[in-house]
């Protein structure tokens, strides 16, 4: 079964209401094939993990979808105009970030989403290893091409963070917190990492590749021992499984909304949203920079997204890149 036929068949079946069946003839008309061919395509869907109910004189309906991400499932119900509309899906890949950069260099359209069920070489900031369990989380990279100077690129890490935080809140009813610049926490433990990489010239951005890794349906045993005390998942915190497709769709929707807001009004309105989720504002922190540690109180971020820290001498330090630890 070709991808185009599978997409048409799945979309037709998913478009039906919960108690509605689609007849073999109806599906034959949608696919432009015989009813015998429809039956064969239904069997192919079942082999892919879809549970399809067939009732004589009524037709077919999907009663359970496989625990996997696919282009058609993400696109069905996606409420965006360009973000996430072009999807490149892998079962296993070294890194969605590596692949997305290849596609970006080859002029993949803005909004292209590279996603995988599993990464074998997932990386976070500063080349740290990111454990990407198969079918447990969301491992994806988004390509955008903003018409902005290179200095604006770091703001997209903060933009992405609020899009992810808002989506987590919408889908799970949990209240995430953001630790500057790119970590999303639940109950003080890391659930999401964001990695933004840019290619451009001093006066313009050619493209940004934004990597997003989310621990979704992990159990505590799914994490390596060295991170069990500092990592968590959405399902652990919600005490329930979480739909990865619904979460991806929500992230794409909020990213597009905030991206358009940024283009129209700049970073200031996004700064206000970011600060509502910020865990470190008003707290004593340690900023671990390449030139040494800086101690003080985080007092906010600038209109450019740079962290402001009041040090022990009362001076305001601007932190452009650092690991942040909150003092207890």
Protein Blocks (a to p, Z undefined) as FASTA:
>chain_A
ZZklmmmmmmmmmmpcfkbccdfklmmmmnopafklmmmmmmmmmmnopacdddehkbpc
dfbdcddddfklmmnopacfkgopaccddfbdfblklmmmmmmmnopaehiacddfbdfk
bccehhiacdddehkbccddddddddbdfklmmmmmmmmmmmmmmmmmmmnopacddddf
kbcceehiafbdcdddddddfkbcfbdcddddddfkbcfklpcfklmmmgccfklmnopa
cdfklmmmmmmmmmmmmmmmmmmnojmlmmmmmmmmpmkgopacddddfkbccddddebd
cfkopacdddfkopacddfbdcddddZZ
